[in-house]
Amino acid sequence: MGTFSIWHWLIVLLIVVMVFGTKKLKNIGTDLGSAVKGFKEGMKEASADEAQQPAAGQVTNAASKASADAIDVQAKEKS
């Protein structure tokens, strides 16, 4: 009783098809597929944007040339 056989799943599938109909199930599948495709494209765009931007703490060449004479110090509070 703990596991379902293939016959249980076939009966459940048959009931789902009878309730929703094949056309509605096809539309749901198409919508789900386009959503997954859009998500994958969004992830590719996000990773491409991250590759173009330097990571936090990194200095680009343009910024290092502009601040070549600057001295980086850490201020201490008076106690």
Secondary structure, DSSP 8 states (H G I E B T S, - for coil): --S--HHHHHHHHHHHHHHH-HHHHHHHHHHHHHHHHHHHHHHHHHHHHHHHS--TT---HHHHHHTTT----------
